[in-house]
């Protein structure tokens, strides 16, 4: 069962773990969390032969809002977005932690609501 929260906090986002299913804002289908670091987590799922993914920044912007979205790479990651292991996803997030990449300024959106189904109850998608 999903827990839906509208009062987004850093503490809430810190509680998100690998394996959790996440629906943000008005999403109908969830993404599975692949990895989490101090300031970000990444989630993904297969979608028509490609990978649909999103990164969530756990620290608020200067206006106190939290953001989700794809990365700022113009042509995508040279390694793709199919993280076979948690280690692969952590390498991807490490680039965010080091400031090499950030969320896309054009395609990211404010995180207004999040629904979480914890990993121990989630089924693989």
C-alpha positions as CSV (number, residue, x, y, z in Angstrom):
1,X,0.0,0.0,0.0
2,X,1.3,3.4,-0.9
3,X,1.8,6.1,1.7
4,X,1.0,9.5,0.1
5,X,2.6,12.6,1.6
6,X,2.2,16.3,0.6
7,X,4.4,17.8,3.3
8,X,7.7,17.1,1.7
9,X,10.7,17.3,4.1
10,X,14.4,16.4,3.9
11,X,13.8,13.8,6.6
12,X,11.1,12.1,4.5
13,X,13.3,12.0,1.4
14,X,16.2,10.6,3.5
15,X,13.9,7.7,4.4
16,X,13.6,6.6,0.8
17,X,15.6,3.4,0.2
18,X,16.7,1.3,-2.7
19,X,13.8,-0.9,-3.8
20,X,11.0,1.5,-2.8
21,X,8.4,2.2,-5.4
22,X,7.8,6.0,-5.9
23,X,5.0,8.0,-7.6
24,X,5.5,11.8,-7.6
25,X,3.0,14.5,-8.2
26,X,0.4,13.1,-10.7
27,X,2.3,10.0,-11.9
28,X,0.1,7.0,-12.6
29,X,3.0,4.4,-12.7
30,X,5.7,4.1,-10.2
31,X,9.5,4.1,-10.6
32,X,11.7,1.9,-8.5
33,X,14.5,3.5,-6.4
34,X,17.9,2.2,-7.8
35,X,20.2,4.0,-5.4
36,X,20.3,6.8,-2.8
37,X,23.2,9.1,-1.7
38,X,23.3,11.9,0.8
39,X,21.6,14.5,-1.4
40,X,19.9,12.5,-4.2
41,X,18.1,9.3,-5.2
42,X,17.5,7.9,-8.6
43,X,14.6,5.8,-9.7
44,X,13.8,4.1,-13.0
45,X,11.6,1.5,-14.8
46,X,11.5,0.0,-18.3
47,X,9.1,1.8,-20.7
48,X,8.6,0.6,-24.3
49,X,12.1,-0.7,-24.7
50,X,13.8,2.3,-23.1
51,X,14.3,3.4,-19.5
52,X,12.1,6.0,-17.8
53,X,14.1,7.6,-15.0
54,X,14.0,10.5,-12.6
55,X,16.4,12.0,-10.0
56,X,15.2,13.5,-6.8
57,X,17.2,16.1,-5.0
58,X,16.8,15.6,-1.2
59,X,18.1,19.1,-0.3
60,X,15.7,22.0,-0.8
61,X,16.3,24.8,-3.3
62,X,16.8,28.3,-1.9
63,X,13.0,28.8,-1.9
64,X,12.5,25.7,0.2
65,X,11.1,23.5,-2.6
66,X,12.3,20.0,-3.5
67,X,12.8,19.0,-7.2
68,X,12.6,15.9,-9.4
69,X,13.5,15.3,-13.0
70,X,16.0,14.1,-15.5
71,X,19.7,15.2,-15.6
72,X,21.0,18.1,-17.5
73,X,22.9,16.1,-20.1
74,X,22.0,17.2,-23.7
75,X,22.5,13.8,-25.3
76,X,22.0,11.6,-22.2
77,X,24.5,9.6,-20.3
78,X,27.1,7.8,-22.3
79,X,26.6,4.8,-20.0
80,X,22.8,4.8,-20.4
81,X,20.2,4.7,-17.7
82,X,19.9,0.9,-17.2
83,X,21.7,0.5,-14.0
84,X,22.3,-3.3,-13.6
85,X,23.6,-2.9,-10.1
86,X,23.3,-0.5,-7.2
87,X,27.0,0.3,-7.7
88,X,26.3,1.5,-11.3
89,X,23.5,3.8,-10.0
90,X,25.7,5.1,-7.2
91,X,28.4,6.0,-9.8
92,X,25.8,8.0,-11.6
93,X,24.7,9.8,-8.5
94,X,28.3,10.5,-7.5
95,X,28.5,12.8,-10.5
96,X,25.6,14.8,-9.0
97,X,27.2,14.8,-5.5
98,X,30.5,16.2,-7.1
99,X,28.5,18.9,-8.9
100,X,29.4,17.5,-12.4
101,X,25.7,17.3,-13.3
102,X,22.4,18.6,-11.9
103,X,18.7,18.3,-12.6
104,X,17.6,19.7,-16.0
105,X,16.5,23.3,-15.6
106,X,13.9,22.8,-18.4
107,X,12.4,19.4,-17.6
108,X,12.5,19.2,-13.8
109,X,9.5,20.0,-11.7
110,X,8.7,20.8,-8.1
111,X,7.9,17.8,-5.9
112,X,4.5,18.6,-4.6
113,X,3.4,15.1,-3.5
114,X,5.1,11.8,-3.2
115,X,3.6,8.3,-2.8
116,X,5.9,5.6,-1.4
117,X,5.5,1.9,-1.3
118,X,8.4,0.5,0.8
119,X,10.7,-2.1,-0.7
120,X,9.7,-5.0,1.5
121,X,6.1,-4.7,0.1
122,X,7.0,-3.8,-3.4
123,X,7.0,-6.2,-6.4
124,X,9.7,-6.1,-9.1
125,X,8.7,-4.2,-12.2
